């Protein structure tokens, strides 16, 4: 019995190390997120592997990248008080500095790369019908990437609720029309 417990403990320890390496994956070494005071946070309290759908499909972004995902990250950073310049979808030096500043403030490694943990920290707020913010604009851009027609007006209205429900259904999520951790995770993937 003692031998079985030792083998199980060793196997679980190795699995934990493997999961930790897999979670860190990519070029970034983001540490676990720390929710900021005053923001409705949907982030898991424990550090390490994130519960729910896999985050393996989340691609990191860095200086030199461009496109709608970068633009969505710009809106998120601005909504969280960071100066990124224009919302042009170009990951330039100013955005890299804003990402590093955000990462440092959240207890993440300030490497300027938006990896899994930085995406988690950026998308830690729950948004729903009636919300109006840059976070909503970011969600609208990400919904368009998934084939849903939404404006980029920062207003979460009935039409956006319907688009979110359609997205959630297609993604195998509960279609509640609320963008929380699981929906954000699928949107940024």
KADADA-V419717 format. One record per backbone hydrogen bond with DSSP energy under -1.0 kcal/mol. NH is the residue of the N-H (numbers start at 0). CO is the residue of the C=O. If there is no record, write none. Layout:
[[NH:CO] [NH:CO]]
This chain:
[[4:0] [5:1] [6:2] [7:3] [8:4] [9:5] [10:6] [11:7] [12:8] [13:9] [14:10] [15:11] [16:12] [17:13] [18:14] [19:15] [20:16] [21:17] [22:18] [23:19] [24:20] [38:35] [41:123] [57:54] [60:113] [63:90] [64:61] [66:88] [70:66] [71:67] [72:68] [73:69] [74:70] [75:71] [76:72] [77:73] [78:74] [79:75] [80:77] [81:76] [87:85] [90:64] [91:89] [95:91] [96:92] [97:93] [98:94] [99:95] [100:96] [101:97] [102:98] [103:99] [104:100] [105:101] [106:103] [107:102] [110:108] [113:60] [114:112] [118:114] [119:115] [120:116] [121:117] [122:118] [123:120] [126:178] [129:155] [130:127] [132:153] [136:132] [137:133] [138:134] [139:135] [140:136] [141:137] [142:138] [143:139] [144:140] [146:143] [147:142] [155:130] [156:154] [160:156] [161:157] [162:158] [163:159] [164:160] [165:161] [166:162] [167:163] [168:164] [169:165] [170:166] [171:168] [172:167] [175:173] [178:126] [183:179] [184:180] [185:181] [186:182] [187:183]]
